[in-house]
């Protein structure tokens, strides 16, 4: 599991959200979101930025480049 996938799942669980809820907020299919969490798919830059906004973290944190939000 990539650092991105791991952080994505951790953040979703910390916010008590389902995969479907996040997918809906991102306007993508749940299966696409699941691929991000399993590391078999990567979001577009726009989707990555939207994920960061939802969880109120930086994109560099999501990507595992820093440990600071």
CHARMM-style PDB file with segment names, atoms N, HN, CA, C and O in Angstrom:
ATOM      1  N   UNK     1       0.848  -1.178   0.000  1.00  0.00      PROA
ATOM      2  CA  UNK     1       0.000   0.000   0.000  1.00  0.00      PROA
ATOM      3  C   UNK     1       0.891   1.238   0.000  1.00  0.00      PROA
ATOM      4  O   UNK     1       1.808   1.351   0.814  1.00  0.00      PROA
ATOM      5  N   UNK     2       0.622   2.150  -0.901  1.00  0.00      PROA
ATOM      6  HN  UNK     2      -0.122   2.058  -1.563  1.00  0.00      PROA
ATOM      7  CA  UNK     2       1.422   3.372  -0.980  1.00  0.00      PROA
ATOM      8  C   UNK     2       1.094   4.291   0.197  1.00  0.00      PROA
ATOM      9  O   UNK     2       0.068   4.143   0.861  1.00  0.00      PROA
ATOM     10  N   UNK     3       1.976   5.221   0.428  1.00  0.00      PROA
ATOM     11  HN  UNK     3       2.809   5.342  -0.111  1.00  0.00      PROA
ATOM     12  CA  UNK     3       1.769   6.190   1.515  1.00  0.00      PROA
ATOM     13  C   UNK     3       0.477   6.972   1.268  1.00  0.00      PROA
ATOM     14  O   UNK     3      -0.279   7.242   2.201  1.00  0.00      PROA
ATOM     15  N   UNK     4       0.227   7.336  -0.001  1.00  0.00      PROA
ATOM     16  HN  UNK     4       0.842   7.117  -0.759  1.00  0.00      PROA
ATOM     17  CA  UNK     4      -0.999   8.050  -0.360  1.00  0.00      PROA
ATOM     18  C   UNK     4      -2.227   7.208  -0.002  1.00  0.00      PROA
ATOM     19  O   UNK     4      -3.154   7.702   0.639  1.00  0.00      PROA
ATOM     20  N   UNK     5      -2.233   5.960  -0.409  1.00  0.00      PROA
ATOM     21  HN  UNK     5      -1.480   5.558  -0.931  1.00  0.00      PROA
ATOM     22  CA  UNK     5      -3.373   5.075  -0.154  1.00  0.00      PROA
ATOM     23  C   UNK     5      -3.616   4.918   1.341  1.00  0.00      PROA
ATOM     24  O   UNK     5      -4.756   4.952   1.804  1.00  0.00      PROA
ATOM     25  N   UNK     6      -2.547   4.748   2.077  1.00  0.00      PROA
ATOM     26  HN  UNK     6      -1.621   4.720   1.701  1.00  0.00      PROA
ATOM     27  CA  UNK     6      -2.634   4.575   3.522  1.00  0.00      PROA
ATOM     28  C   UNK     6      -3.211   5.823   4.183  1.00  0.00      PROA
ATOM     29  O   UNK     6      -4.106   5.730   5.023  1.00  0.00      PROA
ATOM     30  N   UNK     7      -2.704   6.970   3.807  1.00  0.00      PROA
ATOM     31  HN  UNK     7      -1.977   7.046   3.124  1.00  0.00      PROA
ATOM     32  CA  UNK     7      -3.195   8.222   4.411  1.00  0.00      PROA
ATOM     33  C   UNK     7      -4.639   8.495   4.031  1.00  0.00      PROA
ATOM     34  O   UNK     7      -5.426   8.976   4.846  1.00  0.00      PROA
ATOM     35  N   UNK     8      -4.980   8.185   2.793  1.00  0.00      PROA
ATOM     36  HN  UNK     8      -4.340   7.794   2.131  1.00  0.00      PROA
ATOM     37  CA  UNK     8      -6.343   8.409   2.332  1.00  0.00      PROA
ATOM     38  C   UNK     8      -7.328   7.604   3.174  1.00  0.00      PROA
ATOM     39  O   UNK     8      -8.348   8.132   3.617  1.00  0.00      PROA
ATOM     40  N   UNK     9      -7.028   6.348   3.389  1.00  0.00      PROA
ATOM     41  HN  UNK     9      -6.199   5.919   3.029  1.00  0.00      PROA
ATOM     42  CA  UNK     9      -7.906   5.494   4.192  1.00  0.00      PROA
ATOM     43  C   UNK     9      -7.947   5.968   5.638  1.00  0.00      PROA
ATOM     44  O   UNK     9      -9.020   6.022   6.239  1.00  0.00      PROA
ATOM     45  N   UNK    10      -6.791   6.313   6.204  1.00  0.00      PROA
ATOM     46  HN  UNK    10      -5.919   6.269   5.716  1.00  0.00      PROA
ATOM     47  CA  UNK    10      -6.745   6.795   7.586  1.00  0.00      PROA
ATOM     48  C   UNK    10      -7.601   8.046   7.762  1.00  0.00      PROA
ATOM     49  O   UNK    10      -8.361   8.154   8.724  1.00  0.00      PROA
ATOM     50  N   UNK    11      -7.476   8.980   6.839  1.00  0.00      PROA
ATOM     51  HN  UNK    11      -6.858   8.892   6.057  1.00  0.00      PROA
ATOM     52  CA  UNK    11      -8.247  10.223   6.928  1.00  0.00      PROA
ATOM     53  C   UNK    11      -9.742   9.958   6.803  1.00  0.00      PROA
ATOM     54  O   UNK    11     -10.543  10.542   7.534  1.00  0.00      PROA
ATOM     55  N   UNK    12     -10.114   9.091   5.891  1.00  0.00      PROA
ATOM     56  HN  UNK    12      -9.463   8.616   5.298  1.00  0.00      PROA
ATOM     57  CA  UNK    12     -11.525   8.767   5.720  1.00  0.00      PROA
ATOM     58  C   UNK    12     -12.093   8.174   7.005  1.00  0.00      PROA
ATOM     59  O   UNK    12     -13.179   8.558   7.440  1.00  0.00      PROA
ATOM     60  N   UNK    13     -11.373   7.249   7.609  1.00  0.00      PROA
ATOM     61  HN  UNK    13     -10.491   6.937   7.257  1.00  0.00      PROA
ATOM     62  CA  UNK    13     -11.840   6.627   8.845  1.00  0.00      PROA
ATOM     63  C   UNK    13     -11.870   7.614  10.003  1.00  0.00      PROA
ATOM     64  O   UNK    13     -12.789   7.581  10.821  1.00  0.00      PROA
ATOM     65  N   UNK    14     -10.874   8.491  10.082  1.00  0.00      PROA
ATOM     66  HN  UNK    14     -10.127   8.518   9.418  1.00  0.00      PROA
ATOM     67  CA  UNK    14     -10.842   9.521  11.133  1.00  0.00      PROA
ATOM     68  C   UNK    14     -12.057  10.441  11.047  1.00  0.00      PROA
ATOM     69  O   UNK    14     -12.555  10.932  12.060  1.00  0.00      PROA
ATOM     70  N   UNK    15     -12.524  10.666   9.814  1.00  0.00      PROA
ATOM     71  HN  UNK    15     -12.119  10.268   8.991  1.00  0.00      PROA
ATOM     72  CA  UNK    15     -13.682  11.533   9.598  1.00  0.00      PROA
ATOM     73  C   UNK    15     -15.000  10.753   9.581  1.00  0.00      PROA
ATOM     74  O   UNK    15     -16.056  11.314   9.289  1.00  0.00      PROA
ATOM     75  N   UNK    16     -14.929   9.463   9.893  1.00  0.00      PROA
ATOM     76  HN  UNK    16     -14.071   9.007  10.130  1.00  0.00      PROA
ATOM     77  CA  UNK    16     -16.116   8.597   9.944  1.00  0.00      PROA
ATOM     78  C   UNK    16     -16.953   8.682   8.676  1.00  0.00      PROA
ATOM     79  O   UNK    16     -18.174   8.823   8.724  1.00  0.00      PROA
ATOM     80  N   UNK    17     -16.270   8.592   7.544  1.00  0.00      PROA
ATOM     81  HN  UNK    17     -15.278   8.477   7.505  1.00  0.00      PROA
ATOM     82  CA  UNK    17     -16.951   8.661   6.254  1.00  0.00      PROA
ATOM     83  C   UNK    17     -16.801   7.336   5.521  1.00  0.00      PROA
ATOM     84  O   UNK    17     -15.826   6.610   5.714  1.00  0.00      PROA
ATOM     85  N   UNK    18     -17.776   7.037   4.683  1.00  0.00      PROA
ATOM     86  HN  UNK    18     -18.568   7.627   4.527  1.00  0.00      PROA
ATOM     87  CA  UNK    18     -17.705   5.827   3.868  1.00  0.00      PROA
ATOM     88  C   UNK    18     -17.013   6.140   2.545  1.00  0.00      PROA
ATOM     89  O   UNK    18     -16.872   7.300   2.157  1.00  0.00      PROA
ATOM     90  N   UNK    19     -16.594   5.100   1.876  1.00  0.00      PROA
ATOM     91  HN  UNK    19     -16.709   4.158   2.191  1.00  0.00      PROA
ATOM     92  CA  UNK    19     -16.001   5.276   0.555  1.00  0.00      PROA
ATOM     93  C   UNK    19     -17.013   5.910  -0.395  1.00  0.00      PROA
ATOM     94  O   UNK    19     -16.651   6.748  -1.220  1.00  0.00      PROA
ATOM     95  N   UNK    20     -18.276   5.511  -0.281  1.00  0.00      PROA
ATOM     96  HN  UNK    20     -18.570   4.830   0.389  1.00  0.00      PROA
ATOM     97  CA  UNK    20     -19.320   6.063  -1.143  1.00  0.00      PROA
ATOM     98  C   UNK    20     -19.524   7.557  -0.882  1.00  0.00      PROA
ATOM     99  O   UNK    20     -19.732   8.328  -1.819  1.00  0.00      PROA
ATOM    100  N   UNK    21     -19.465   7.961   0.376  1.00  0.00      PROA
ATOM    101  HN  UNK    21     -19.295   7.335   1.137  1.00  0.00      PROA
ATOM    102  CA  UNK    21     -19.634   9.384   0.694  1.00  0.00      PROA
ATOM    103  C   UNK    21     -18.527  10.219   0.055  1.00  0.00      PROA
ATOM    104  O   UNK    21     -18.793  11.276  -0.517  1.00  0.00      PROA
ATOM    105  N   UNK    22     -17.291   9.746   0.152  1.00  0.00      PROA
ATOM    106  HN  UNK    22     -17.074   8.888   0.617  1.00  0.00      PROA
ATOM    107  CA  UNK    22     -16.174  10.481  -0.441  1.00  0.00      PROA
ATOM    108  C   UNK    22     -16.315  10.506  -1.954  1.00  0.00      PROA
ATOM    109  O   UNK    22     -16.134  11.549  -2.583  1.00  0.00      PROA
ATOM    110  N   UNK    23     -16.636   9.360  -2.535  1.00  0.00      PROA
ATOM    111  HN  UNK    23     -16.783   8.513  -2.024  1.00  0.00      PROA
ATOM    112  CA  UNK    23     -16.803   9.291  -3.995  1.00  0.00      PROA
ATOM    113  C   UNK    23     -17.876  10.279  -4.450  1.00  0.00      PROA
ATOM    114  O   UNK    23     -17.707  10.954  -5.465  1.00  0.00      PROA
ATOM    115  N   UNK    24     -18.965  10.365  -3.712  1.00  0.00      PROA
ATOM    116  HN  UNK    24     -19.102   9.817  -2.887  1.00  0.00      PROA
ATOM    117  CA  UNK    24     -20.034  11.306  -4.060  1.00  0.00      PROA
ATOM    118  C   UNK    24     -19.554  12.747  -3.996  1.00  0.00      PROA
ATOM    119  O   UNK    24     -19.858  13.550  -4.879  1.00  0.00      PROA
ATOM    120  N   UNK    25     -18.804  13.071  -2.951  1.00  0.00      PROA
ATOM    121  HN  UNK    25     -18.558  12.419  -2.234  1.00  0.00      PROA
ATOM    122  CA  UNK    25     -18.267  14.432  -2.832  1.00  0.00      PROA
ATOM    123  C   UNK    25     -17.314  14.763  -3.981  1.00  0.00      PROA
ATOM    124  O   UNK    25     -17.231  15.907  -4.427  1.00  0.00      PROA
ATOM    125  N   UNK    26     -16.600  13.743  -4.450  1.00  0.00      PROA
ATOM    126  HN  UNK    26     -16.667  12.814  -4.088  1.00  0.00      PROA
ATOM    127  CA  UNK    26     -15.641  13.938  -5.545  1.00  0.00      PROA
ATOM    128  C   UNK    26     -16.289  13.815  -6.918  1.00  0.00      PROA
ATOM    129  O   UNK    26     -15.659  14.079  -7.942  1.00  0.00      PROA
ATOM    130  N   UNK    27     -17.561  13.408  -6.924  1.00  0.00      PROA
ATOM    131  HN  UNK    27     -18.073  13.193  -6.092  1.00  0.00      PROA
ATOM    132  CA  UNK    27     -18.295  13.207  -8.172  1.00  0.00      PROA
ATOM    133  C   UNK    27     -17.625  12.140  -9.050  1.00  0.00      PROA
ATOM    134  O   UNK    27     -17.481  12.306 -10.262  1.00  0.00      PROA
ATOM    135  N   UNK    28     -17.221  11.044  -8.400  1.00  0.00      PROA
ATOM    136  HN  UNK    28     -17.338  10.910  -7.416  1.00  0.00      PROA
ATOM    137  CA  UNK    28     -16.622   9.917  -9.107  1.00  0.00      PROA
ATOM    138  C   UNK    28     -17.333   8.638  -8.655  1.00  0.00      PROA
ATOM    139  O   UNK    28     -18.065   8.644  -7.666  1.00  0.00      PROA
ATOM    140  N   UNK    29     -17.114   7.551  -9.382  1.00  0.00      PROA
ATOM    141  HN  UNK    29     -16.519   7.545 -10.186  1.00  0.00      PROA
ATOM    142  CA  UNK    29     -17.684   6.266  -8.996  1.00  0.00      PROA
ATOM    143  C   UNK    29     -16.972   5.738  -7.747  1.00  0.00      PROA
ATOM    144  O   UNK    29     -15.783   5.986  -7.545  1.00  0.00      PROA
ATOM    145  N   UNK    30     -17.716   5.010  -6.919  1.00  0.00      PROA
ATOM    146  HN  UNK    30     -18.681   4.809  -7.083  1.00  0.00      PROA
ATOM    147  CA  UNK    30     -17.127   4.432  -5.718  1.00  0.00      PROA
ATOM    148  C   UNK    30     -15.956   3.525  -6.082  1.00  0.00      PROA
ATOM    149  O   UNK    30     -14.947   3.509  -5.377  1.00  0.00      PROA
ATOM    150  N   UNK    31     -16.076   2.773  -7.166  1.00  0.00      PROA
ATOM    151  HN  UNK    31     -16.896   2.786  -7.739  1.00  0.00      PROA
ATOM    152  CA  UNK    31     -15.011   1.871  -7.583  1.00  0.00      PROA
ATOM    153  C   UNK    31     -13.719   2.634  -7.877  1.00  0.00      PROA
ATOM    154  O   UNK    31     -12.631   2.135  -7.588  1.00  0.00      PROA
ATOM    155  N   UNK    32     -13.825   3.823  -8.441  1.00  0.00      PROA
ATOM    156  HN  UNK    32     -14.708   4.228  -8.676  1.00  0.00      PROA
ATOM    157  CA  UNK    32     -12.633   4.643  -8.699  1.00  0.00      PROA
ATOM    158  C   UNK    32     -11.970   5.034  -7.391  1.00  0.00      PROA
ATOM    159  O   UNK    32     -10.748   4.976  -7.260  1.00  0.00      PROA
ATOM    160  N   UNK    33     -12.788   5.435  -6.423  1.00  0.00      PROA
ATOM    161  HN  UNK    33     -13.781   5.483  -6.530  1.00  0.00      PROA
ATOM    162  CA  UNK    33     -12.234   5.810  -5.120  1.00  0.00      PROA
ATOM    163  C   UNK    33     -11.572   4.613  -4.445  1.00  0.00      PROA
ATOM    164  O   UNK    33     -10.489   4.741  -3.876  1.00  0.00      PROA
ATOM    165  N   UNK    34     -12.213   3.466  -4.507  1.00  0.00      PROA
ATOM    166  HN  UNK    34     -13.093   3.362  -4.970  1.00  0.00      PROA
ATOM    167  CA  UNK    34     -11.655   2.251  -3.903  1.00  0.00      PROA
ATOM    168  C   UNK    34     -10.266   1.969  -4.466  1.00  0.00      PROA
ATOM    169  O   UNK    34      -9.371   1.554  -3.731  1.00  0.00      PROA
ATOM    170  N   UNK    35     -10.085   2.188  -5.745  1.00  0.00      PROA
ATOM    171  HN  UNK    35     -10.812   2.525  -6.343  1.00  0.00      PROA
ATOM    172  CA  UNK    35      -8.768   1.978  -6.367  1.00  0.00      PROA
ATOM    173  C   UNK    35      -7.712   2.885  -5.755  1.00  0.00      PROA
ATOM    174  O   UNK    35      -6.556   2.484  -5.621  1.00  0.00      PROA
ATOM    175  N   UNK    36      -8.089   4.089  -5.387  1.00  0.00      PROA
ATOM    176  HN  UNK    36      -9.029   4.415  -5.496  1.00  0.00      PROA
ATOM    177  CA  UNK    36      -7.126   4.999  -4.742  1.00  0.00      PROA
ATOM    178  C   UNK    36      -6.679   4.419  -3.403  1.00  0.00      PROA
ATOM    179  O   UNK    36      -5.492   4.436  -3.080  1.00  0.00      PROA
ATOM    180  N   UNK    37      -7.638   3.905  -2.622  1.00  0.00      PROA
ATOM    181  HN  UNK    37      -8.602   3.891  -2.884  1.00  0.00      PROA
ATOM    182  CA  UNK    37      -7.302   3.355  -1.310  1.00  0.00      PROA
ATOM    183  C   UNK    37      -6.484   2.069  -1.409  1.00  0.00      PROA
ATOM    184  O   UNK    37      -5.666   1.789  -0.533  1.00  0.00      PROA
ATOM    185  N   UNK    38      -6.693   1.293  -2.454  1.00  0.00      PROA
ATOM    186  HN  UNK    38      -7.357   1.520  -3.166  1.00  0.00      PROA
ATOM    187  CA  UNK    38      -5.945   0.049  -2.621  1.00  0.00      PROA
ATOM    188  C   UNK    38      -4.645   0.235  -3.397  1.00  0.00      PROA
ATOM    189  O   UNK    38      -3.861  -0.703  -3.537  1.00  0.00      PROA
ATOM    190  N   UNK    39      -4.420   1.446  -3.900  1.00  0.00      PROA
ATOM    191  HN  UNK    39      -5.057   2.209  -3.786  1.00  0.00      PROA
ATOM    192  CA  UNK    39      -3.183   1.722  -4.615  1.00  0.00      PROA
ATOM    193  C   UNK    39      -3.149   1.195  -6.035  1.00  0.00      PROA
ATOM    194  O   UNK    39      -2.078   1.086  -6.630  1.00  0.00      PROA
ATOM    195  N   UNK    40      -4.309   0.868  -6.584  1.00  0.00      PROA
ATOM    196  HN  UNK    40      -5.179   0.957  -6.100  1.00  0.00      PROA
ATOM    197  CA  UNK    40      -4.357   0.367  -7.960  1.00  0.00      PROA
ATOM    198  C   UNK    40      -4.781   1.449  -8.949  1.00  0.00      PROA
ATOM    199  O   UNK    40      -4.867   1.200 -10.152  1.00  0.00      PROA
ATOM    200  N   UNK    41      -5.042   2.637  -8.442  1.00  0.00      PROA
ATOM    201  HN  UNK    41      -4.972   2.839  -7.465  1.00  0.00      PROA
ATOM    202  CA  UNK    41      -5.402   3.770  -9.285  1.00  0.00      PROA
ATOM    203  C   UNK    41      -4.901   5.049  -8.650  1.00  0.00      PROA
ATOM    204  O   UNK    41      -4.641   5.103  -7.448  1.00  0.00      PROA
ATOM    205  N   UNK    42      -4.770   6.069  -9.465  1.00  0.00      PROA
ATOM    206  HN  UNK    42      -4.981   6.025 -10.441  1.00  0.00      PROA
ATOM    207  CA  UNK    42      -4.305   7.371  -8.974  1.00  0.00      PROA
ATOM    208  C   UNK    42      -5.280   8.458  -9.406  1.00  0.00      PROA
ATOM    209  O   UNK    42      -5.769   8.445 -10.536  1.00  0.00      PROA
ATOM    210  N   UNK    43      -5.560   9.389  -8.518  1.00  0.00      PROA
ATOM    211  HN  UNK    43      -5.163   9.400  -7.601  1.00  0.00      PROA
ATOM    212  CA  UNK    43      -6.477  10.476  -8.876  1.00  0.00      PROA
ATOM    213  C   UNK    43      -5.802  11.492  -9.793  1.00  0.00      PROA
ATOM    214  O   UNK    43      -4.578  11.618  -9.823  1.00  0.00      PROA
ATOM    215  N   UNK    44      -6.628  12.201 -10.528  1.00  0.00      PROA
ATOM    216  HN  UNK    44      -7.622  12.099 -10.504  1.00  0.00      PROA
ATOM    217  CA  UNK    44      -6.115  13.323 -11.319  1.00  0.00      PROA
ATOM    218  C   UNK    44      -5.668  14.420 -10.354  1.00  0.00      PROA
ATOM    219  O   UNK    44      -5.977  14.365  -9.164  1.00  0.00      PROA
ATOM    220  N   UNK    45      -4.959  15.391 -10.854  1.00  0.00      PROA
ATOM    221  HN  UNK    45      -4.709  15.435 -11.821  1.00  0.00      PROA
ATOM    222  CA  UNK    45      -4.514  16.503 -10.015  1.00  0.00      PROA
ATOM    223  C   UNK    45      -5.714  17.231  -9.404  1.00  0.00      PROA
ATOM    224  O   UNK    45      -5.688  17.587  -8.226  1.00  0.00      PROA
ATOM    225  N   UNK    46      -6.755  17.452 -10.192  1.00  0.00      PROA
ATOM    226  HN  UNK    46      -6.776  17.163 -11.149  1.00  0.00      PROA
ATOM    227  CA  UNK    46      -7.950  18.131  -9.671  1.00  0.00      PROA
ATOM    228  C   UNK    46      -8.614  17.324  -8.567  1.00  0.00      PROA
ATOM    229  O   UNK    46      -9.060  17.885  -7.567  1.00  0.00      PROA
ATOM    230  N   UNK    47      -8.682  16.010  -8.744  1.00  0.00      PROA
ATOM    231  HN  UNK    47      -8.320  15.554  -9.557  1.00  0.00      PROA
ATOM    232  CA  UNK    47      -9.279  15.154  -7.722  1.00  0.00      PROA
ATOM    233  C   UNK    47      -8.416  15.144  -6.469  1.00  0.00      PROA
ATOM    234  O   UNK    47      -8.940  15.184  -5.356  1.00  0.00      PROA
ATOM    235  N   UNK    48      -7.109  15.090  -6.637  1.00  0.00      PROA
ATOM    236  HN  UNK    48      -6.683  15.058  -7.542  1.00  0.00      PROA
ATOM    237  CA  UNK    48      -6.195  15.137  -5.495  1.00  0.00      PROA
ATOM    238  C   UNK    48      -6.410  16.415  -4.690  1.00  0.00      PROA
ATOM    239  O   UNK    48      -6.451  16.382  -3.461  1.00  0.00      PROA
ATOM    240  N   UNK    49      -6.545  17.528  -5.382  1.00  0.00      PROA
ATOM    241  HN  UNK    49      -6.512  17.555  -6.381  1.00  0.00      PROA
ATOM    242  CA  UNK    49      -6.778  18.804  -4.692  1.00  0.00      PROA
ATOM    243  C   UNK    49      -8.133  18.806  -3.980  1.00  0.00      PROA
ATOM    244  O   UNK    49      -8.259  19.367  -2.892  1.00  0.00      PROA
ATOM    245  N   UNK    50      -9.127  18.192  -4.579  1.00  0.00      PROA
ATOM    246  HN  UNK    50      -9.024  17.736  -5.463  1.00  0.00      PROA
ATOM    247  CA  UNK    50     -10.442  18.100  -3.942  1.00  0.00      PROA
ATOM    248  C   UNK    50     -10.385  17.228  -2.691  1.00  0.00      PROA
ATOM    249  O   UNK    50     -11.010  17.555  -1.683  1.00  0.00      PROA
ATOM    250  N   UNK    51      -9.651  16.133  -2.745  1.00  0.00      PROA
ATOM    251  HN  UNK    51      -9.144  15.867  -3.564  1.00  0.00      PROA
ATOM    252  CA  UNK    51      -9.490  15.265  -1.573  1.00  0.00      PROA
ATOM    253  C   UNK    51      -8.835  16.056  -0.439  1.00  0.00      PROA
ATOM    254  O   UNK    51      -9.264  15.974   0.712  1.00  0.00      PROA
ATOM    255  N   UNK    52      -7.802  16.816  -0.770  1.00  0.00      PROA
ATOM    256  HN  UNK    52      -7.453  16.883  -1.705  1.00  0.00      PROA
ATOM    257  CA  UNK    52      -7.109  17.620   0.239  1.00  0.00      PROA
ATOM    258  C   UNK    52      -8.070  18.627   0.883  1.00  0.00      PROA
ATOM    259  O   UNK    52      -8.015  18.848   2.093  1.00  0.00      PROA
ATOM    260  N   UNK    53      -8.941  19.231   0.087  1.00  0.00      PROA
ATOM    261  HN  UNK    53      -8.986  19.051  -0.896  1.00  0.00      PROA
ATOM    262  CA  UNK    53      -9.915  20.185   0.625  1.00  0.00      PROA
ATOM    263  C   UNK    53     -10.918  19.497   1.537  1.00  0.00      PROA
ATOM    264  O   UNK    53     -11.260  20.025   2.595  1.00  0.00      PROA
ATOM    265  N   UNK    54     -11.390  18.331   1.140  1.00  0.00      PROA
ATOM    266  HN  UNK    54     -11.112  17.902   0.280  1.00  0.00      PROA
ATOM    267  CA  UNK    54     -12.371  17.604   1.956  1.00  0.00      PROA
ATOM    268  C   UNK    54     -11.805  17.320   3.343  1.00  0.00      PROA
ATOM    269  O   UNK    54     -12.484  17.516   4.351  1.00  0.00      PROA
ATOM    270  N   UNK    55     -10.557  16.857   3.388  1.00  0.00      PROA
ATOM    271  HN  UNK    55     -10.005  16.699   2.569  1.00  0.00      PROA
ATOM    272  CA  UNK    55      -9.949  16.485   4.662  1.00  0.00      PROA
ATOM    273  C   UNK    55      -9.157  17.615   5.320  1.00  0.00      PROA
ATOM    274  O   UNK    55      -8.608  17.441   6.408  1.00  0.00      PROA
ATOM    275  N   UNK    56      -9.102  18.762   4.664  1.00  0.00      PROA
ATOM    276  HN  UNK    56      -9.549  18.903   3.781  1.00  0.00      PROA
ATOM    277  CA  UNK    56      -8.398  19.941   5.176  1.00  0.00      PROA
ATOM    278  C   UNK    56      -6.932  19.641   5.477  1.00  0.00      PROA
ATOM    279  O   UNK    56      -6.419  19.973   6.545  1.00  0.00      PROA
ATOM    280  N   UNK    57      -6.274  19.008   4.510  1.00  0.00      PROA
ATOM    281  HN  UNK    57      -6.691  18.738   3.642  1.00  0.00      PROA
ATOM    282  CA  UNK    57      -4.840  18.719   4.585  1.00  0.00      PROA
ATOM    283  C   UNK    57      -4.200  19.189   3.283  1.00  0.00      PROA
ATOM    284  O   UNK    57      -4.895  19.520   2.322  1.00  0.00      PROA
ATOM    285  N   UNK    58      -2.877  19.213   3.262  1.00  0.00      PROA
ATOM    286  HN  UNK    58      -2.312  18.943   4.043  1.00  0.00      PROA
ATOM    287  CA  UNK    58      -2.177  19.612   2.046  1.00  0.00      PROA
ATOM    288  C   UNK    58      -2.009  18.414   1.115  1.00  0.00      PROA
ATOM    289  O   UNK    58      -2.056  17.260   1.543  1.00  0.00      PROA
ATOM    290  N   UNK    59      -1.816  18.710  -0.140  1.00  0.00      PROA
ATOM    291  HN  UNK    59      -1.778  19.647  -0.488  1.00  0.00      PROA
ATOM    292  CA  UNK    59      -1.573  17.632  -1.108  1.00  0.00      PROA
ATOM    293  C   UNK    59      -0.233  16.957  -0.826  1.00  0.00      PROA
ATOM    294  O   UNK    59      -0.099  15.754  -1.049  1.00  0.00      PROA
ATOM    295  N   UNK    60       0.750  17.695  -0.345  1.00  0.00      PROA
ATOM    296  HN  UNK    60       0.641  18.672  -0.164  1.00  0.00      PROA
ATOM    297  CA  UNK    60       2.047  17.083  -0.033  1.00  0.00      PROA
ATOM    298  C   UNK    60       1.915  16.111   1.140  1.00  0.00      PROA
ATOM    299  O   UNK    60       2.625  15.107   1.195  1.00  0.00      PROA
ATOM    300  N   UNK    61       1.014  16.401   2.074  1.00  0.00      PROA
ATOM    301  HN  UNK    61       0.437  17.216   2.030  1.00  0.00      PROA
ATOM    302  CA  UNK    61       0.752  15.454   3.153  1.00  0.00      PROA
ATOM    303  C   UNK    61       0.112  14.189   2.582  1.00  0.00      PROA
ATOM    304  O   UNK    61       0.537  13.077   2.894  1.00  0.00      PROA
ATOM    305  N   UNK    62      -0.903  14.362   1.752  1.00  0.00      PROA
ATOM    306  HN  UNK    62      -1.249  15.265   1.499  1.00  0.00      PROA
ATOM    307  CA  UNK    62      -1.572  13.206   1.150  1.00  0.00      PROA
ATOM    308  C   UNK    62      -0.593  12.320   0.393  1.00  0.00      PROA
ATOM    309  O   UNK    62      -0.690  11.094   0.440  1.00  0.00      PROA
ATOM    310  N   UNK    63       0.338  12.937  -0.295  1.00  0.00      PROA
ATOM    311  HN  UNK    63       0.418  13.933  -0.333  1.00  0.00      PROA
ATOM    312  CA  UNK    63       1.295  12.184  -1.098  1.00  0.00      PROA
ATOM    313  C   UNK    63       2.409  11.567  -0.254  1.00  0.00      PROA
ATOM    314  O   UNK    63       3.226  10.806  -0.772  1.00  0.00      PROA
ATOM    315  N   UNK    64       2.449  11.884   1.025  1.00  0.00      PROA
ATOM    316  HN  UNK    64       1.786  12.503   1.446  1.00  0.00      PROA
ATOM    317  CA  UNK    64       3.439  11.301   1.908  1.00  0.00      PROA
ATOM    318  C   UNK    64       4.791  11.997   1.870  1.00  0.00      PROA
ATOM    319  O   UNK    64       5.804  11.424   2.272  1.00  0.00      PROA
ATOM    320  N   UNK    65       4.803  13.236   1.385  1.00  0.00      PROA
ATOM    321  HN  UNK    65       3.981  13.701   1.059  1.00  0.00      PROA
ATOM    322  CA  UNK    65       6.052  13.974   1.278  1.00  0.00      PROA
ATOM    323  C   UNK    65       6.383  14.725   2.557  1.00  0.00      PROA
ATOM    324  O   UNK    65       7.510  15.185   2.737  1.00  0.00      PROA
ATOM    325  N   UNK    66       5.403  14.852   3.444  1.00  0.00      PROA
ATOM    326  HN  UNK    66       4.487  14.479   3.298  1.00  0.00      PROA
ATOM    327  CA  UNK    66       5.598  15.490   4.741  1.00  0.00      PROA
ATOM    328  C   UNK    66       4.660  14.840   5.748  1.00  0.00      PROA
ATOM    329  O   UNK    66       3.666  14.222   5.367  1.00  0.00      PROA
ATOM    330  N   UNK    67       4.969  14.975   7.012  1.00  0.00      PROA
ATOM    331  HN  UNK    67       5.776  15.477   7.322  1.00  0.00      PROA
ATOM    332  CA  UNK    67       4.084  14.444   8.042  1.00  0.00      PROA
ATOM    333  C   UNK    67       3.209  15.525   8.665  1.00  0.00      PROA
ATOM    334  O   UNK    67       2.430  15.255   9.579  1.00  0.00      PROA
ATOM    335  N   UNK    68       3.343  16.754   8.161  1.00  0.00      PROA
ATOM    336  HN  UNK    68       3.976  16.973   7.419  1.00  0.00      PROA
ATOM    337  CA  UNK    68       2.538  17.868   8.651  1.00  0.00      PROA
ATOM    338  C   UNK    68       1.362  18.084   7.719  1.00  0.00      PROA
ATOM    339  O   UNK    68       1.506  18.073   6.496  1.00  0.00      PROA
ATOM    340  N   UNK    69       0.173  18.286   8.330  1.00  0.00      PROA
ATOM    341  HN  UNK    69       0.057  18.295   9.323  1.00  0.00      PROA
ATOM    342  CA  UNK    69      -1.039  18.521   7.531  1.00  0.00      PROA
ATOM    343  C   UNK    69      -0.858  19.728   6.656  1.00  0.00      PROA
ATOM    344  OT1 UNK    69      -1.766  20.091   5.909  1.00  0.00      PROA
TER     345      UNK     69
END
